[in-house]
């Protein structure tokens, strides 16, 4: 909690800290405003599919094909 107090004092008193805080808020605002609903829905779907594929491949036995080269 002390770190949050120190950060808030820095953002209130220091002009560079104030500008940094404003820039961070503006960037966060644009990131949220430009994110489409499709991206919000597709990203978790892609994560779920990749996890299912990873779990299926985890059970597969990997065959080393490099032995035929020698």
Secondary structure, DSSP 8 states (H G I E B T S, - for coil): -HHHHHHHHHHHH-HHHHHHHHHHHHHHHHHHHH--HHHHHHHHHHHHHHHHHHHHHHHS----GGGGG-
